[in-house]
């Protein structure tokens, strides 16, 4: 069992005022809690890693995953955990679809069909009754996933799609989930093939979303873009936290006296250590949120600050637009590619509030083809 981790940072309330955020001690739920962690069921590249980090810090409880990405363990120690100890469990509909959801008579919620998908055998104990559907502009999510997939392919030693050894070295030197793609390494033909394949998958994701919702699972829809909006992101995350905690058992009993005494001693030791960080600046410890508890606004604001990690978000020197890095604008420079992708997912994307990349006008003929390709 991995030990609880801590993190501390500062929340920028106003340019002239800095609020000190308390430490958040993250930990797993107690085994056998009976909790039903929802699936964070999102398309690759939609911001799942950042969302998990936000939930970790907002609640003090680790999120888990059906996958085992060791590159995420320093950031998300719950990675690879796929049972009731996790607050929520990451999965992609491209790997785990609604056909894998099985209701077991006499048991709460659903389980994953690990017979159909033996790669997720570790998830056999998992039971869930809810889904979190995080969506993002499909062009942005596909571009983000392309950069991650390219770095992963190089990292595991697969046949490289980049031509030069310098490009390969540049990919290996970056973090898997936050590195940029050097402009000299960008292959337009390779990206076009990848993007069209992912566009079909993004369209098909909505089929699985609709079928899963019809099973009676609780569903919470959230747009990645809402988490970037300064005026609305606190409310968006607070509503998500309330939804996730709703799946916890409300009849949980308080810990026994011996455990409460141990927790009290731990808090005193943490406060003493916190007092050594600076004169006149005291940092208190934030325990995990109790079941069915609404998070205080300050804690939600600090979750955004604590989750602003360079291993999740690209630093300013790495953002698209740097002359050394390929950008989404360069990747989608061809109006043909933009509209070919829109042909595939346009109806679904438009219903979700998205438009063709760069406000490209894909024409009336595209709409006819889109209707045919988006059926179902």
URJOUR-V545565 format. One record per helix or strand. SS is the DSSP state (alpha for helix, beta for strand). FROM is the first residue (numbers start at 1). LEN is the number of residues. If there is no record, write none. Layout:
ss = <SS	SS>
from = <FROM	FROM>
len = <LEN	LEN>
This chain:
ss = <beta	beta	beta	beta	beta	beta	alpha	beta	beta	alpha	beta	alpha	beta	beta	alpha	beta	beta	alpha	alpha	beta	alpha	alpha	beta	alpha	alpha	alpha	beta	alpha	alpha	beta	alpha	alpha	alpha	alpha>
from = <5	10	17	23	26	38	48	61	64	70	88	98	101	110	118	128	130	138	165	182	183	188	218	224	233	257	285	297	316	325	328	335	357	363>
len = <1	5	4	2	2	4	12	1	2	3	4	3	3	3	8	1	6	18	8	1	3	27	6	4	13	21	2	10	3	1	4	17	3	11>
